[in-house]
Amino acid sequence: MKDNREMAAFNTIRLFGRLPGISGKLVRRITEELDVHTLEELELAAHDGSLKKLKGFGLQRVQAVKEGLAGRSSARPSSPRKRSKRRGMRRSSARCP
């Protein structure tokens, strides 16, 4: 069981550490003090004010986290169905004179 917890902690550090302003030390503080382990939970903590209450999180860092999370959600690929429609549209328009 310890291996699973260690792997989950490692994955959380990697995931949260990709956001601006978040170090491994801050990730540990987030997970231990707020019991936050997913990006969705982190986003909720950033918006409900609980993230700001942690040592090391001021307005600027919380704002950077919010912006980093917003950037990640907008960078998600569209659904396969939407992509296939666009591809189909490109092909058909390329055939037209």
C-alpha positions in Angstrom: 0.0 0.0 0.0 2.9 2.3 0.7 4.1 2.0 -2.9 0.7 3.2 -4.2 0.6 6.2 -1.9 4.2 7.1 -2.9 3.3 6.8 -6.6 0.2 8.9 -6.1 2.2 11.6 -4.3 4.9 11.5 -7.0 2.2 11.9 -9.7 0.6 14.8 -7.8 4.0 16.5 -7.5 4.6 16.1 -11.3 1.1 17.3 -12.2 1.0 20.4 -9.9 4.6 21.2 -10.4 3.9 22.0 -14.1 1.9 25.0 -12.9 3.6 28.4 -12.6 4.8 29.2 -9.1 4.3 25.7 -7.6 7.4 23.9 -6.2 7.6 20.4 -4.8 7.5 21.9 -1.3 4.3 23.8 -2.0 2.7 20.7 -3.6 3.4 18.8 -0.4 1.8 21.6 1.6 -1.3 21.6 -0.7 -1.7 17.9 -0.5 -1.1 17.5 3.3 -2.9 20.6 4.6 -5.8 20.8 2.1 -6.0 17.2 1.1 -6.0 18.3 -2.6 -4.8 15.7 -5.1 -6.4 16.6 -8.5 -6.3 19.7 -10.8 -10.1 20.1 -10.2 -9.6 20.1 -6.5 -6.7 22.6 -6.8 -8.8 24.9 -9.0 -11.6 24.8 -6.4 -9.1 25.6 -3.6 -7.8 28.5 -5.7 -11.2 30.0 -6.2 -12.7 29.3 -2.7 -9.8 31.1 -0.9 -8.4 28.0 0.9 -5.2 28.0 -1.2 -4.5 31.6 -0.2 -4.6 30.6 3.5 -1.5 28.4 3.0 1.9 29.6 3.9 3.7 30.6 0.7 0.5 31.6 -1.2 -0.2 35.2 -1.7 -2.5 36.9 -4.2 0.1 36.8 -7.0 0.8 33.1 -6.6 -2.9 32.2 -6.4 -3.5 34.2 -9.5 -0.7 32.5 -11.3 -2.2 29.1 -10.3 -5.6 30.2 -11.6 -4.2 31.4 -14.9 -2.1 28.2 -15.2 -5.2 26.1 -14.7 -7.2 28.1 -17.1 -4.4 27.7 -19.7 -4.4 24.0 -19.2 -8.2 23.6 -19.7 -8.1 25.8 -22.9 -5.2 23.8 -24.3 -7.1 20.5 -24.1 -7.7 18.9 -27.5 -11.2 19.0 -28.8 -13.3 15.9 -28.9 -12.4 13.4 -31.7 -15.8 14.0 -33.3 -15.1 17.7 -33.7 -11.7 17.1 -35.1 -13.0 14.6 -37.7 -15.6 17.1 -38.8 -12.9 19.7 -39.4 -10.7 17.3 -41.2 -13.7 16.3 -43.4 -14.4 20.0 -44.1 -10.8 20.6 -45.2 -10.8 17.7 -47.5 -14.1 18.7 -49.2 -13.0 22.3 -49.6 -9.7 21.3 -51.0 -11.5 19.3 -53.8 -13.7 22.2 -54.8 -12.3 24.4 -57.5 
